Amino acid sequence: MKLIFENKFYIAIICIIIPFVVYAIILDYAERPVGGQAIPVTIEIPRGAGFSRITGLLEEAGLIKHKKLFYLLAKLKDAPTNIRAGEYEMDSSMSPTDAINKLVKGNIKGYRVPIPEGFNIRQIAARLTSSDLINEEEFIKAASDLQFVSSLGIQGVSVEGYLFPDTYIFDRSMDEKGIIKLMVNRFRQVATPDMLKRAAELGLTTEESVTLASIIEKEGGPKEEKALISAVFHNRLRGGMRLQSDPTVIYGIKDFDGNITKKHLRSKTSYNTYRIWGLPAGPITNPGRDSLLAALYPADVPYLYFVSKNNGSHHFSTNLASHNKAVFKYQIKSGKM
């Protein structure tokens, strides 16, 4: 009887001690750095990866030891289902707790990418590809996927015009459509309800105002000239004149080599405003805020023509005779044509 009592006592003691021992082991493991030196390691957690694969990737990168203990620690922290996919910057001196916390918080490595005003879809795709953030072909394909474009509230054949130029922080967990959505959402933030209301007051749809803004953007010039350029186009539209904007012609040319010719000006495309009346089929680039505002608030001037002065600014005219003189002075005489 005494023996049985002693056995039960020892078993009870062991049952009490074991959890403390296990807890001590886990606690020591949780806070002990994996390596002695802080060696930087970049690890990418793929979308949809299970926790077993994640621990395998961490082990291969030398960021954890003893997978079973790591899994047990992660379970205690409710981590296995709360890890965000993406690219993480870690180092071998981190403890398992540090690693888990970073993964759960989603401290993903971001890439700062400036998208300049006046970049079109293909230029944006090329820049994002150079940062290894997207597949260029997939981005361009998504940008003109009619169902996807429509889901973004855009009445057009692509997202051209709505990829707002700004400096973004992207990460590798984002796919092509995710990046496009982010940029379009930024456009929605900038294009305020008051701006959309103003477009309606001018008799323009949102799409038409963005198209006009994109032409103003591509015509270039300093900020203070944008409202003047806008006035020229508004005046020509009201007067039943063709817009005759070179950038619209260029946009409709496949593999443009940088030299616009008379043949190009005569080409019949839905973007050639030397041949068609009114606005082109859609935006020709992605305009910034200044160009969007200029399209909605043209200057109150009678100008109908403008020509580059080859110094970043333009000469504006109210009639063809004055315009032709300016063309001769700034383009023909200077050897630009």
VENWOFEN-V929112 format. One record per backbone hydrogen bond with DSSP energy under -0.5 kcal/mol. NH is the residue of the N-H (numbers start at 1). CO is the residue of the C=O. If there is no record, write none. Layout:
# VENWOFEN-V929112
<<NH & CO> <NH & CO>>
This chain:
# VENWOFEN-V929112
<<5 & 1> <6 & 2> <7 & 3> <8 & 4> <9 & 5> <10 & 6> <11 & 7> <12 & 8> <13 & 9> <14 & 10> <15 & 11> <16 & 12> <17 & 13> <18 & 14> <19 & 15> <20 & 16> <21 & 17> <22 & 18> <23 & 19> <24 & 20> <25 & 21> <26 & 22> <27 & 23> <28 & 24> <29 & 25> <30 & 26> <31 & 27> <32 & 28> <34 & 94> <35 & 92> <39 & 37> <40 & 38> <41 & 90> <43 & 41> <43 & 88> <45 & 43> <45 & 86> <46 & 44> <49 & 46> <54 & 50> <55 & 51> <56 & 52> <57 & 53> <58 & 54> <59 & 55> <60 & 56> <61 & 57> <62 & 59> <63 & 58> <64 & 58> <70 & 66> <71 & 67> <72 & 68> <73 & 69> <74 & 70> <75 & 71> <76 & 72> <77 & 73> <78 & 75> <79 & 74> <82 & 79> <84 & 82> <84 & 103> <86 & 45> <88 & 43> <90 & 41> <90 & 88> <92 & 39> <94 & 91> <96 & 29> <96 & 32> <97 & 30> <99 & 95> <100 & 96> <101 & 97> <102 & 98> <103 & 99> <104 & 100> <105 & 101> <106 & 102> <107 & 102> <108 & 106> <109 & 87> <111 & 170> <112 & 110> <113 & 111> <113 & 168> <115 & 166> <116 & 114> <118 & 286> <119 & 116> <124 & 120> <125 & 121> <126 & 122> <127 & 123> <128 & 124> <129 & 125> <130 & 126> <131 & 127> <132 & 129> <133 & 128> <136 & 134> <139 & 135> <140 & 136> <141 & 137> <142 & 138> <143 & 139> <144 & 140> <144 & 141> <145 & 142> <146 & 144> <149 & 145> <150 & 146> <151 & 147> <152 & 148> <152 & 149> <153 & 150> <154 & 149> <155 & 153> <156 & 154> <159 & 143> <162 & 159> <164 & 162> <164 & 183> <168 & 113> <168 & 166> <170 & 111> <170 & 168> <174 & 171> <179 & 175> <180 & 176> <181 & 177> <182 & 178> <183 & 179> <184 & 180> <185 & 181> <186 & 182> <187 & 183> <188 & 184> <189 & 185> <190 & 186> <191 & 187> <192 & 190> <196 & 192> <197 & 193> <198 & 194> <199 & 195> <200 & 196> <201 & 197> <202 & 198> <203 & 200> <204 & 199> <209 & 205> <210 & 206> <211 & 207> <212 & 208> <213 & 209> <214 & 210> <215 & 211> <216 & 212> <217 & 213> <218 & 214> <219 & 215> <220 & 216> <220 & 217> <225 & 222> <226 & 222> <226 & 223> <229 & 225> <230 & 226> <231 & 227> <232 & 228> <233 & 229> <234 & 230> <235 & 231> <236 & 232> <237 & 233> <238 & 234> <239 & 235> <240 & 237> <241 & 236> <244 & 273> <246 & 244> <248 & 245> <249 & 245> <249 & 246> <250 & 246> <251 & 247> <252 & 248> <252 & 249> <253 & 250> <254 & 252> <256 & 253> <260 & 258> <265 & 261> <266 & 262> <267 & 263> <267 & 264> <269 & 267> <272 & 269> <273 & 271> <275 & 272> <276 & 272> <281 & 270> <286 & 119> <287 & 285> <292 & 288> <293 & 289> <294 & 290> <295 & 291> <296 & 292> <297 & 293> <299 & 227> <301 & 299> <304 & 317> <305 & 317> <307 & 315> <309 & 313> <315 & 307> <317 & 305> <323 & 319> <324 & 320> <325 & 321> <326 & 322> <327 & 323> <328 & 324> <329 & 325> <330 & 326> <331 & 327> <332 & 327> <333 & 328> <335 & 332> <336 & 331> <337 & 331>>
